[in-house]
């Protein structure tokens, strides 16, 4: 293929859509994964084509619930059949805490449902993708670092900023940080670098219900950069990884949070 290929989970809306568009703009083929909204996935594919401009990229839409093993295997098979190789996996799919219940009222079935998508899914999808990446012909990446395989997992500031009505969500995001390090250590010998990208408060349909709250918080200095994050902010950070600008880094976390992680007195 003339272009490297990226698989982006949860790409029908929000952050995943923004990531897909920025990767297409940079000249990557994109496997657009969705779980529920085929229309959203098609919009993503259309916007990818528009953003790519003269770059002759291809998109391929695949339905997959990342929490289900059979779906994960089918998606990897579809990507392999369509493109033949995979240079970038972006684990982005996730759901918010079901019911947003206080930890003292949390329900086990809701905990299990969230963990299947937010943690088990990326853990085993990364396994499938990494084993495929190990089979690659390394000649292309020797001429261009963008063809060197990479895995990026999108976590959240909720990995360390507690919400007592979203305990399961916070725990899953924290675990993704360790997952990144585990895979980084295991895959380094195969030339596969692994990263965590940690977004802050990003404007999307998930955060729309709390827009008024965060509008005020940003105005009051909630973060040093006093604005909402945008999906393309996350996408551009992932493009920097995908292009191979961090060849001597792995297991690292890149914060895209407006400086939220800075402690001030």
ABEGO torsion letter per residue (X at the ends): XABBBBBBBGAABEAAAAAAAAAAAAGBBBBBBBAABAAAAAAAAAAAAAAAEABBBBBBBBBBBAABAAAAAAAAAAAAAAAGBBABBBBABBBBBBGGBBAAABBAAAAAAAAAAAAAAAAAAAAAAAAAAAABBAAAAAABAAABBBBBBBBBAAAABBBAAAAAAAAAAAAAAAAAAAAAAAAAAAGBBBBBBBBBBBBBAAAAAAAAAAAAAAAAGABABBBBBBAAAAAAAAAAAAAGABAABBGBBBBBAGGAABBBX
